[in-house]
Structures are given as structure tokens and as C-alpha cells.
Amino acid sequence: MAHPFVASSHLLHRSFAHKPEKVVSASGVSLFLESGREVLDASAGSAVSCLGFGRPEIAQVVTTQINQLAYLYSGARFTCDATEDLASMLLQGEPGGLSKAIFVNSGSEATDAAIKLATQYWCERGMPEKCHVISRKQSYHGNTIGALCISGHDSCRAMYRP
């Protein structure tokens, strides 16, 4: 049975049984709830806010870039200084032998892109049978079905198995 709030909300919540607590603000590593309680965001917003919340210097750089060029699809036939500069910075000295970058919108999308890239690599070399992916037990690789299929976290996969 769905919680009355969840039943009346237009947002699809992850749990149907509990009313989620409302976050009204955040700063640094803390979330501030409507109830007045402060919560340490130990997962960094599922690992996407590792630089912390409420950082004016980051907001300024983001605002400047959005005003200049908000988004450029990495699969398009175009490039821009922001993506070229970021790739150069991240790959300076070719760490671990890496020399190319692709930018996507989330960790889930990055996982799916990596699966596609590996599949394409082996298909173009005439070995499409090389299709297995190694994953750590209790791993979580994202929210898409592709990422879920290679995740080793049984409780996350259980309800999606045939």
C-alpha cells in the first residue's frame, strides 16, 4: 500500500511505502531538512556532489559556461574549448595509458557507454563473442537497465530478473 503522500505526489518516488523527508537546503556536506534536522550527505548525492553543496566559486564557473554554451552533444561533429580543455586537463600525462575521453551526463550513462564501446571494439575486430563484463560483488554501476545488468548487487537486481 502506498503512503498517502507518495500516492498524491506527481513525482515517482523510489519507495512507495514511506514519505520522503524534504530537503530545503544544503551546504558543504550537509543537507538541511524541513524538520530542522541536519543530515551528513555521506554518499555525496550518490557520488555526484563530491565537491560539496553551495560552492559560490563553482556556481560562478557553471553560470559563465551556461551563458556561453550550455551543452554540446559529445557525439556531434562539433567540439568546443570547454570539452577540449577538460579532456586535456584530465588526461595530462596520459594517466594509466589513457589518452581519450568521452563526456556523458551521468555515471549510469557512462557505464552504458563503456559497455557499448567494449562491444563495438570486439565486433570491429571480428570477435563479437567477447561479450562478458566483470563486475565486483555488491557493486552498483548505475540506474539504467544496462548498468543494472552488470551490477553485482543482488538486492538491486532481484525484481528485474525474468
Secondary structure, DSSP 8 states (H G I E B T S, - for coil): ---HHHHH-SS--S-SSS----EEEEEBTEEEETTS-EEE-TTHHHHT-TT-B--HHHHHHHHHHHHH-----TTSS---HHHHHHHHHHTTT-GGG-------SSHHHHHHHHHHHHHHHHHHTT-TT-------BT----SSHHHHHH-B-HHHHGGG--
